Amino acid sequence: MPKIDQEKRILAVMLKIYCRKKHRSHDLCAECQTLLSYALNRLDHCRYGENKGFCNHCPSPCYNKENQLKIRKIMAFSGPRLIFHHPIMVIRHLLS
């Protein structure tokens, strides 16, 4: 699976975990769906493509400051929980 596609899949799962717990939504709420669409679009246009590293180490972040803070908050919340929901996905992500 291409690295960008893997990043998109992980991001979608993390947003679903966050939205389910924080917004009590079984599917993504409108706010989370908007953020996911924004993030997926930014990943599609990442200047580093398949050579990208983790976004928090990127020398030229492509998210605006507001959405960057939202994504960080979601990842901080969902990251530790992701290991219980999708352990193999987490291991693959960390190895890449």
Sequence and secondary structure as in RCSB ss.txt:
>XXXX:A:sequence
MPKIDQEKRILAVMLKIYCRKKHRSHDLCAECQTLLSYALNRLDHCRYGENKGFCNHCPSPCYNKENQLKIRKIM
AFSGPRLIFHHPIMVIRHLLS
>XXXX:A:secstr
  HHHHHHHHHHHHHHHHHHHHS  SS  HHHHHHHHHHHHHHHT TTGGG   GGG SS  S HHHHHHHHHHH
HHHHHHHHHH HHHHHHHHH 
